[in-house]
Amino acid sequence: MGTFLFDKIIFGPVKSRRLGVSLGINLLPGRKKVCNFNCIYCECGWSQSIDSEGGYLPQRSEVYEALASRLQEMKVKDQKPDVITFAGNGEPTLHPDFRGIIDDSIILRNKFFPDAKIAVLSNSTNISNPAVKDALLKVDMNILKLDSAFDLTVKIHNQPRVNVRVDELIENLKKFDGKLIIQTLFLRGISNGKQIDNTTPEEINAWLAALEKIKPEEVMIYTFSRDTPDGSLLKKVPVEELRQIALKVERLGIRTQVSG
Ligand code: SF4
């Protein structure tokens, strides 16, 4: 069972596989995961209701103070982050003040480390919300999840707790006009007694067709790296296979990043 949870609003900086030196921002409760997906590979463990005990979300002013103070400290120590990343214990766009917090973080980034990028790691479920979309369009790395082009696979891999239809999701991803990065986690194994694999030719072909429509600036291709809540029956996809998948994406004229 994965229990990799953050207990503070600001964490790190950490050396991220995909982002470099990353200062993290957790807009969800400390030590509790809140997400409208419940991915079988989530390193934070299984999702909990925001209403259950300990579901306090940090206020916008608290996030501002915590980020300002940490960036000031890093400035004094000459510790430059490559990226300021909204990630943490679940889905950051669920925070009701997400847009305002993004505006604040851009102001603070410009003040302390103007060369650092701002990244959001999101599961894509809230991108039809105008305030969320508006905020995502302001950040440097708008990293949105698409693990499969098939509804059934998304249902098994991501276990959405909201209604998700992949055709609608693809239409909404297209509306970013290329100002987005797609993140796709590949895995195989057994989940709930069923064989699963989002690297089959059928899966890859449908996913490539979706990427052709979405036209992202980049695709992050990776597999899980920490314990998963679903236990040991899930298997990582070897990095060489991930590279083969990346080659197919690059043939579409889309750059890739692979991390195994
Ligand atoms: S979307 Fe992210 S935070 Fe939510 S369950 Fe999936 S991996 Fe975990």
Residues whose N, C-alpha, C, O or C-beta is under 5 A from the ligand:
A	BS01	SF4	C35 F37 N38 C39 C42 G90 E91 N123
